[in-house]
Amino acid sequence: MALVLAPEPPLPEWLAALDAQIARAPSFFDARPVLLDLAALPREQPNVAGLIELLAGRGIRIIGTEGAHPSWQGVEKWGGPIGTAAKGAGRPVELPDERPPPATPTPAEAAAMVIDHPIRSGQSIVHETGDVTIIGSVAWGAEIVAGGSIHVYGALRGRAIAGFTGNKATRIFCRKLEAELLAIDGVYKTADDMDRGLHGRAVQAWLDGESMMMAALD
């Protein structure tokens, strides 16, 4: 299952947030294939190939890209959505300071993502700027990653990762707990760590210091 990573301008701030997440959860990207979605970058963005090399230098295994503009040089060697990343990523490349002003997201875009259908096995949903709400179930082998809280109005059977950008106040809610993994700001529990009495019930999860707490909602 590939994780989708979507860089957003301004890139120095985005990279700093990524580095902070890696520091909190050093093994998060270990051996995980990553598909790089470049669609949010402006056409005038300089040195996109250098950005990809910076990510590879952080140990992120990029298997391909999508949303790249044809005018960007050097991106093609990283393949398309079904391509394979070049082996032996090069040295880190310093990104130029010159960049166009970023587009300002609307409050709705920054606040939440609402998906009105089930999430199938193998799908990965990433929304780093707010909550994610799934009106439906999340299948085994699927993954939801949110900068805010996660709400699943159905069975949660896959992985739910809230507070991805460092928000300890986020929570995870689901109507039926059957999850493989729950994580909030790098603190996680696998299915084996969860109270069996909560299995199949409506549940919320939150952080109390460095511990994840879970309780039934019904």
N, C-alpha and C positions, 0 to 999 in steps of 0.2 A: 504494500500500500504506500503510495507516494504522498508526501506532504507538500502542499502548495504554499510557496513563500512569495509574497507580493511586495516588493520594494515600493516605497512611496517617497516623493520629494517633500522636504529637502533631505537628501540622502545622508549627510553627516548625522543628522538627528535620528534618522531611521536606523542607521548602523549602530549608534550609541545605545538605542533601546534594545537592539538585537544582542549586543554585547552584554548588556545588563541581564537579559534573559538567560544567555548562555552561562553567565557567572552564577545565576541562581540554580540552574538545572544543567550542569555540565554534560550530562549524558543524553540530553533530550534529542540531539541530532545524530547520536552515534548509530552508524550503520543504517540510517534511514534515507531512502531515496527522496530527493527533493526536486519538484518541478517548479521552475522559476517563472512566475507570471509578471511580465514587464509592462503590461498594458497601462498601468497607472503612471508610468514615466512619460514626460512630454517628448515630443518628436525631437526637440532641440537638446535633449539631455546629452552632455558630453561623456565620452569614455564609459559607455555601458559595459563593454567587455572588461574594463578594469574593475568595475563593480563586481562582476561575476567572479573574477579572479580573487578579489578580496573575500568573497563569501567562501570560495573553495579553500582559501588559505585559513579559514576558521574551522576547517574540518567538515564543512557542509557538503554532502555528496550530491552534486547537481547532475541529474540524469537528462535534463532537457529544458528548453525554454518555450514560452508561448507569448504572443502579444508583442514580439520584437518588431521595430520598424525596419524596413528594408535598407534605409540609409545608414544604420548603425554598423560600423566596421568591427570585425572580429567576433561578433556574437554567433555567427553561423557555425563556428567550430564546436559550439556547445550543443548542437542538435536541436531538433524540434521537439514537440510533445512526446514523440516516441523515439527520439534520438538518444544517443549515449554521450555523456560528458567526456571531454578529453581527459585522458589519464595524465597524472602528474601535473597538477595545477601549478601555474607559474607563480613568481614572486608577487607579493602585494604591490598594487599600483595605487599611487596617491591620486585621489579624485580632485579635479580642478575645483576651485572655490566658486568660479563663475557658474551660475545656474539661473534659469528663469524663475520668477516667483511662483511658489506652489499654488495650485488651485485650492481655494478654501472650501472644505466639505460643508454641506448643509447640515443643520442640526440633526435631521433625520438620519443622514448617512453616518454621522459621528456617533449617534446614540445607540442604534440598534440595527440588527439584521433579522428579518423575519422570513422564515422558509416555510411555505405552506404545503409541504409534501414530505413523505418519509425519506430518510437518508439511507441509501443502499450500502451493502457491504463493499468496502474498498473506497468509498467516497471520503474525502477530507474537506471540511468546511473551516476556513480560517477568516476571522474578522477581528483584527487587533484593536479597533477603536471603540468598541462598545459591546453591548449584550448580544447574544444570539438566542433567538426563540425558534424552536422547531415545532410546528403543528403536525405532529405525527411521531413515528418511532424512529429510533436510531439503531440500525442493524449491527450484529456482530461484525467486527472488522472495519467499521466506520469510525470516524473521528470528528469531533467538534472542538475547535480551538477558538477562544474568545478573549479579548482584552478585558471584557466585563464579565457579567454573570451569564449562566447558561440555563435556559428553560426548555424542558422537553415535555410536551403535552402528549405523551405516549410512553412506550417502553424504551428505556435507555439500556441498550445491550452492548454498545461499543465503548469508545473512550471519550471522556468529556474533560477538557482542560480549560479552566477558567482563570482569570487574572494573569493572562499570558505576559502582559507587559509590566507586571509588578504590583497589581492591585490586590492587597490582602483582604479587602472588604467585600470581594465578590463572592457569589454563592452559586451552587449548582442545585437545580430543582428538577425533579422528574416525577412523572405519574406512576411509573412502574420501574423499580430498580432491578436491573439484571446486568449491570455494567461490568466491563472488563477492567476499567481503570477510571478513577476520578482524581483530578489534580487541581489544586488552587495555588497559584504563585509558587510552583515548584514542589509543594508538599503533596504527596499522592498516596492513594490506597489502591491496591489491586483487589480483585474479587475475593481472593483468599483472606485479605485483611478486613473485609467488611463483615459486620454483624449479620449472621445468617437470618436473624429475626427480622431484618429489614428487607430481605430478598422478596421481590414481587410487590412491594408496597410503594406508596407515594412517599418520597424522601427528599430532604434538603441536606446539603453539606456546606460547611463553612469552616473557617480557620479560627482557632482559639490559641493565640501565640503561634507556636510552630507545630501545633497538632491539628489534624483534621477531625472535626466533629460531624456526626451524622445523626439525624433524628427523623422519625416518621412524621408525616403530615396528616395522617388519618387516624 
